[in-house]
Amino acid sequence: MKSKFVETFDVSEWQVETDTGWVDVVKSHKTVDYKIWHLKTKSGKTLESANIHLLYDEKMNEWYTEWISKGDKIMTVDGPDEVVSNVRSMESVPMYDLELPADSKHRYYTNGILSHNTTSCTIFALWMTNFFRDKKILFAANKYATILEIMARVRLAYELTPNWLKPGIKEWTKGKIVFSNDSQIEGVTTTSDSARSRSANVLMIDEAAYIDNDRDFMASVMPIVSSAPGTKIIMTSTPNGRSNVFYETYEAARLGVSQDGWTPFRMDWFDFPGRDDAWQRKMFATLNGDLIRWNREFGNSFEGSSYTLLRAEDITRFKERVVSDKWKSPLEVQLGLWKFKQWETPKRSSTYLIGADAADGTGRNNSVALVFDVSNGANIRQIASFSSNTVTPTEFAYVLSKLATLYGRAYIAMEANSVGSDVLRLVLNTYEHENIVNYSAGAGRSLGIVSGNAVKSSACRWLREITAVLDITLNDKFLVSELEYFERKDSAMEVYSAKAGMGDDHTMSFVWAMFCLNEKMVENLFTVEKYMETKNGFNLPLIIRSSDSGYYAQRGMNEGEDVDKRFQKMERAYKSLIGAVDERMAEENKEQYSQYKDDMASVMDQMRQSDDEECGSWN
């Protein structure tokens, strides 16, 4: 085995500029010959280095020089800078690596370009394998490049260890080291089966919050450490939002409720010498004022460290409410064979809007309907919800039509995808509910909301805007939970979707309902009596009245009786589609049928009582 270093110099009188300020240099190490890579940036900065010299991209990920291409952005003393060329020459010369103090970040500027120094952060792994026989350390990281970088640090630390302290080598590769005492260190990527069938005394997971399909990965590695006493898992990471196993594990340990014996440890940016308010301001400016990147890279803040659709403070506000004393358990109201949750009964004086999302009923995704009281734009409330992953599209159309009828012939806002189109056609043609939100960015009429990436992106941005300025009350805990996992994809269209393995059925129902309140759409659906201008310069409807508010009075009809008649008509239509629902319910589901009749009677009584108090009699 050939050592990377051929000579070491004491340069303790030197200092080098780093992204945390000027720090002392411990030593300078002369290396073996390497081919020279000539790198140049758009601003004119240049660097000559070895192929394995570590640089940082604009997201502070570490990259070998040889992996950087034209057009990539790397970190410099002036912030991110675009690479215009990176060429390997045929000339080979020795290189020089600087060793920085152990309490530094091990980064420094070379010709104004941010680089990584040679000090290893893997001393624990080396200590255990060098001084104990037959021990195995397994490193896991989300990128193969990261594994190579970790193992390079291990090899470097071994090379710098005095000969009289270190064992001999049996195997020496980029991804694995086996020592003469039969201890070993190996690196794997964090796929769901990468560590399966392996054994280890210590599993070290780097950047655990960034693992794709992290639950599958953790399930695959647990047998590694559960097979023998004294085994350990060490997870390290910068935060990446709250929708991952690392957050859940750390929070459980921090709160003292971990069932697996986890112990939390935290290091903040201000724990490092030389980092003060001036350093913080400089780094924040280097990140172009991106608060999310600051929270993720330096702030140790799970809130606001991922690109969720809603702001961290808004998600926190919604979460705090559903666990506070203000939240009340809903009534479970029977609606045919199904139940919906109800926090408020329908009121004649209120204006309602339903956001919905349809699924195929095969158990994977949910068909969801969320009912909102939008009468007062300053106090929008989600007051009922339905959710099922087994209800068929035909059944969902029946449930959706009944909900809309019960809540004042409410408008239904739903995406017209393949399943959604089928549901909406049944709602319109079979159950004769005409209040459907129709929207298309192109020419021609549509049934439902025709949503491509541009429309969905616009609807999501609108939701983010209004949740930041309006007092919206959410009661459905599944909806609030989904909002934590609804994140922006890495695309120019700013398309949002649920994190892998999570759902967004409730969230998209919320998105489509609130989309109807933008200024271009709301007046086509409702009568807006008053607007309010927000601090962001756009108008929001403040007082909204249903365009159907005079529907019953103009026709000399009793609303309660009409709702009953409409329900009976829907039962007959449903019967014609899938069988005798009343008979089937009476024979096979007597308890649900009886509860349905009682619940509907109770709802009608409450509707009459509330309207007598607010608006006089129903007649």
N, C-alpha and C positions, 0 to 999 in steps of 0.2 A: 504494500500500500504506500502510495506516494503522498507525502504531506503537501497541502496547498501552499504552506508558508515555508520560505527558505531562510528568512532572517527577520528579527524583531528589534525595533528601536524604541528606546525610552524618549518620549517627546512630551513629558509631563508639563513642560513649560508652554506647550501649544494650547490654543483654544480654537474652536470651530463654530461657525454660525449654524444653528439648527432652527427648526420651526418653533422651538420653545425659548429661543434666545441663545446667547453664547455659552458654551460649556467647555470644560477642560477635556483634553484628549489624553487618554491613558497611554496608548502605545500606537505605533505605526508598524504594520506587518508587510514585509515584502513577499510577493507571491512568486510562484513559478511563472513561466512565460504563458501568455494568453494571446490569441488573435485580437487585434484592436477593432472595436466597433466605434464608428464615427456617427454620432447623433447630433442633429441640429433642429432647433425649434423655430417657429414662425417669428419670434421676437429677436432671433439671432443668437440665442444661447447655444453653446456647444459642449459636448462631453465625449471624451475618449475613455472607453472602459472595456472590461471583459464581458463576455457573453452572459455570465451569471451575476453580473452586478445588478443589485436590486434598486428599482426606481418605483415611484408611486403614480398611479393614474389619478384622475380628477376625483374619484370616489375613495381615494386613499387605499386602494387595493395594491398589493405588491406584485411587481412584474419583473422578470429578468429582462435585461436590455435586449437580448436576442428575440424576445417575443413581441417587442414593440414595433408597430408598423406606421407608415406614413398616414397622417390623419388622426392618429391617437392623440389623446391629451394627457400630459404628465404634469405633476405638481412642480412648481418652481417658487422662488422667493417672491415672485410677483403674482402668484396664483396659477391656475391652469393655463398651459401653453401648448399649442398644437405642434406636433412633430412633423417636419417637412421632409426629413430624410433620416435613414438609419441604415448604414452600410457597413458590412464587414470587410476589412482589408486582409491581405495575405501576410501582413507584417505581424510578428509576435514579439512582445516585450513583457518584462515583469510589470506587475501592477502593485499598488500600495493600498491597503485597507486600514482605516482608522478604527481603533477600539475606543468606545466611549464608556463613561461610568455606568455602573449597573442600574443606577436610579434614573437614567435618562431614557428617552423614547427610542434610542438607537437610530436616530435619523439625523442627517446633516446635509447642508447644501454643498454641492460640488459644481463650481462654476454657475451657481445660482439654481441648480437642479437638485431637487430633493432626493436623497439616496438613503440606503439602509446600511448601517455599519455591521461589523462582524460579531458583536457580542451576542451570545446565545441566550434565549429565554427558556431553554429546555434542560436546565441543570438538574432538575428533580429526576427526570427520566434517566439521564446519564448517571446520576448518583446511585439510583436504585439498581440499574443493570450492571454498573461497574463494581459495586461493593456487595452485591448479593447474588448467589448462584441461582440459575434456573428461573429467572424472573422475566416476564414478558410485558412490554409496554406497547400498547396499540394506539397510535394517533389516528384520528379521523377528522377530516375537513371537507367542506362542501365543494372544493375545487382541487383538481389534480395538481394544479400549479402551486396551491397552498401546501399540499403534502410535500412536494419536492422542496419547497422553501423551508419547511419545518425540518425535514430530514437533512437538508444542507446545513442548518444550524447545529443539529446534533453532531454531524460529522466534524464541523468546525470546532465545536466545544471539545470533542474527543481529541482532535489534533493539538489543541492548546493545553490539554491536560498533561502534566509531567509523566514521563515514561514509567516511573516507579509507582505510579498510582493506577495506571490503566491496564486492563487485561488485553490479551491478544485478540486478533480478529479471525473469525472463521468465514464470514460472508460480508461483503461490502458493496452494496448496490445503491442506486438512487432511492429505492423505496424500502430497503431493509438492511439492518446491521445485526449480525450474530457474533457475540463475543466468545472468547475461549472458555468462559465459565458457564456457557450454555444459556446465558441471558440474551435477550434480543429486543430490538426496537423496530417496529414496522409501521408503515403509514398506509391508510386506505381512504378512499372517498366515501362520502356518506350516502350511498345508494341503499335501498331497502335490504339488499342481500350482500353488500360488500363485506360485512363482518360476520356473516352467518357461518356457522361451523368452525369458528376460530375460538381460541381461548386467550385470556390475558389476565394478568394480575391487576393492571391499571389500564383503564380506557380513558384517553384524553380526547375530548371533542372540542375542536377549535371552531370559533364563530358558530356556536350551536343555534343561534337564533336565525341563521340564514340557510338552514338545511331544508331542501325541498322534501315534501312528504316526511316531515320529521317524526310523525307518530309511527309510521311504518318502520322507519329506521330505528327508533328507540325500542320498538317491540322486537326487532331482530337482534339487537345487541344485549338486551337484558339477560339472556341465557349465558352470555360471556362472563358476566360478573356474578351471576347467581349460582354458578356451578361449584364455587369453592369459597371457603371462609377467608376473610381478610381482603377480598378484592374491592376495588374502588372505581368510581367513575368521577372524572373531573371535567366539568363543562365550563368553558370560558367563552365570552362573547361580548360584543357591543350590542346595545338594544336594537331591535327591529320590530317595533310595535308590540302588541299584546296577543297577536294571533299565532302563537307558537309554543312549543313545549318548554323552551328555555324560560320564557316569561312565567308560565304556570308553575314550573319547578322552583324558580327563584322566589316568586311571591309566596308560595307555600312555606318555603324554608324561612323567609324573612318574617312571616307571621307566626312561625312556630307550630304550624299545622302539617308539616311534611310527614307523610306516612312511610317514606322510604329512607329517612335518616339524612336528608340533605342538609348541609351547612352553608349558609350564604357568606360570601366575601365580596367586598366592593372597594374599588379604587377609583376615586374621582380625579378630574384633571388638576384640581388645586392641591392634591396630595403630593404632586411632584415639585421639587424645588425649582424655583425660577418661573413658575407659572402664576401670574398675577392678573389683575384686571386688564392691564395693557396687553398681555399675551392673549387673553380671551378676545379682546376687541380685534386684534390683528388676525387671529384665526377665523373669527366670524366673518371678517372682510374677505379673507382668502376663500371662504366657502360661498362667496357672493351673497352673503346675508341669508343663506338658506337655513332657516331654523330647524327644519326636519333633519338636515344633514348634521347640524351641530348637535342636536339631541342624540342622534345615532352614533356619531363618531366620538364625541367628547362629553356630552351632557349626562350620560347614564340615566336617561329618561325614557321609559317605555312609552309614555304618553307622547304622541307627536314625533315618534322616531320612525314611522312608516307612512307611506303616502296613501292613507285612508281617504275616502271621499270626504267625510266630514272632519272638521277640525277636532283635535284631541279634546279640547275643552267642551265641545258640544256633545261628543260621545260620553265623556265623563258626567256631564249634566244629566243626560238621559239615563245613564246607569245608576247614578245616585238616587234618582227619583223612584225607580222601580224597586229599590231596596229600602226606601225610607217609609216613614209612617204615613206619608201622603198617598202611597200606593194602596189601593184596595183590591182585594180579590174579586174577579169578575163573576157574574152569574153565568152558569152554563145553561143555555137555552136550547131546548130541543127544536130542530127545524127539519121536519120529516124524519128520516133515519139518522140524521146527523145533528151535531151540536155546534153552536157557535158561542164565543165568549162575548159577554155584554157588560160594559162598564156604565153605560148610560142608555136609558130607554129612549125611543124616538119621541121628538117633540115637534108639534105642528109649526112652531115658530122658527125652527132651525133649518139650516141648509146643509145637506149632506153630500159627500163625494166618496166614491168607492174606488180604491186602487186595487188591482187584481193581477195575478200571475197564474197562468194555467200550466198544468203538467199532465202527463199521460196516465197517471194513476197506477204505475207499476211498482211504486215503493221507493223510487230513487229520489224524486223531487216532490215538492209540495205544491198543491193548488191552494192559493192564498187569496183571501179577500179582506181588506182592511177598510173599515168605515171611519171617516173623518167628519167631524162637525166643523165646517169652514165658515159659519155665519159671521164670526168675528175674526178678521185677519190677525189681530193682535193676540188671539187666544185660540189657536187651532188645536183641536183635541182628537186623538184617536180613541174612539169610544166603543168599537166592536171589532171582532176579528174571527175569521174562519180559516182553518188550515188542516189539510189532510193529504197524505201521500198515497192513499188508496182510492180516493173518490175518482170516478171515471170522468172524462170530459162531458159526457151526457149528464151525469149526475151533478157535476159542478155547475153547469149552465142552469140547472133547476135551483140549486142552492143560491147561486149568485142572483138570479131573478127574484127569488123570494126576499133575499136581504135588501135588494134595491127597492122593492115594493114596500117593504116594512119601513125603510128609512126614507119615506117621502119621495118615492120614484126617483131615487138618487142616480146621478150620472155614474157610469162605469168606465173607468180608464184602464185599459189593458192592451198590452202589445199584441198585434195581430200576427203572431208567428203561426206555425202550422196548427198547433193545438189550440192556440188562442182564437184563431179565425173560426174553427169549428164551434167552439164554445159561444162566441159572439153571434154566429148565425143562428144558433138555437135560441139564444136570449132574445134576438130580434124577431125571428120568424115563428118560433114555436111558442114562446112565452110572451110575445108582443110587448117587450120592454124596449122602447125606442130611445131612451136616454143613454146613448153610448157615445163616448168621446171618439170622434173620427179625426185623424190627423195624418197627413203625409207631406213630406218635404217636396215631393214631386207633383206633377200635374195630375188631375183627376181625383175622383172621390174614393174614399176607402172606408172600410168598416173596421173600426179600432185604430190603434196607433201603429202605423207602419214605421218600424224602427230599424234603421241602419246604424252604423257606428256614429255618424254625425249627429243623428237625432238623439241617440242614447247619451252621447257625450254632452250635448246641450242640456238634456233633462237632468243629468247628474250635476252639472255645474250650477244649474238653477237651484237644485236642492241644497247644495253647499251654501249658496248665497242666502237663501231664506232661513235656513236653520241658524245662521249666524246672527240674524237680526230679529227673528220672530220668536215668540214664546210658544213653542209647539210642545204639546204634552203627548208623550208616547206611553202606552200602557202595556203593550204586548212585549213580554220579555224575550221572546224569540226574535222579534224585530230588533230590539236593542242589542242583543247578542250578535246578530249578523252584521250590524254596522261596524263592529270592530274588525271584521275580516273582509270588508268590502274595500278593495284597494285598487289603485291605478296600475294598469299594465304599462310596460315600458314601450309606449307607442306615441307617435306624434299626434294621434287623434285623442289622446287622454281618455281612452276607453277604460271603464272600471268594471271589475267583476270580483266574485268571491275568491279568496285564496283557495288553492287546490285542496280538495277534500271537504270544503265548507259549502254551505248553501247561500243563495241570495234571493230566494223567492219572496220573502217578506220585504227585503230591502227594495227590490224592483217594484213591488206593489206600492211602497211608500214613494218611490221616485215618480211613478206615473201619476199618482194622485196629486202630488204637489206640482207636477209639470203643468197641470191644468190651471194653476193660479198665476201663470205668467201673463203679462199684459196683452200679449197677442192672442191668447186663447180664452181668457176668463170671460170676456164680454160675449163670446159666442155661446157660452154655456149658462151664464148667470146674469142677474141684474146687479151691477156694482154701484152702490149708492155713494161710496166714498173711497178715495185712495189715500195712501200715505206715502211720502217720499222717504226713502232710506238714506242713510249716510253714504251709501255707495252710489247714489244718484239714480236709482230706478224706482218705479212706482209699484207698490203692492196694494192689492185690494184690501180695504179695511172692513167695510160693511158689505156683505154679500147676501143677496136674496135669490132664492130659487126662481127661475123663470116660470115654474109650475105653481108658484105660491097662490095664484088665484084659480087654479085648475078646478077645484071642487066647488068653490063658491060660484063660479061662473056657470057651472052646470047644475047647480042646485043639488049637489050630492053630499052625502055623509062620508067623510074620509074613512072612518073606521069600517063602515059597511062595505065600502069599495075595496078596501084591503082584503076583507074576508072573501068577497066575490072573486077578486083576482087570484087569491090563493086557491080557491076551489077550481078556478079555470086552469091554473097551473097544474093542479093534481090531475085533472083530466088529460091535459096535454102530456104530462109525464107518463100517465098510464098508457097512452097510445104509443109511446116510444118504447118503453121497456117492460110493460106489464101492469097489472092492477096494483098500484102502489097502496091504496087504502086497504084492499083485501089482504095483500101481502103483509102489510104492517099489522093489521088486526089479528091475523092468524099466527105470524111468525115473530112479531116484535110487539106484543101487546103492551109491554111496559113502556117502550119508546113511544108507541102510538098514543098511549094515555098521557105520558109526560108532554108530548108535543101539543096535544089539545089543551092541556092545563097551562103550559107555558105561553102559548099564543093567546089564550084568554086573559092571562095575567098581563101580558104585554099590552093588549088592547085596552084593558082597564087602566093601566098606568098612562097610556097615551091620552085617553080621555080625561083622566084626572089632571095631568100636567097641562093640557090645553084648556081645560075649564079654568084653571088657575091663571094661565097666561093670556088667553085669547077669548075667553067666553066658551060657549057650548060648541059642540061639533056641528050642530045643524045650522 
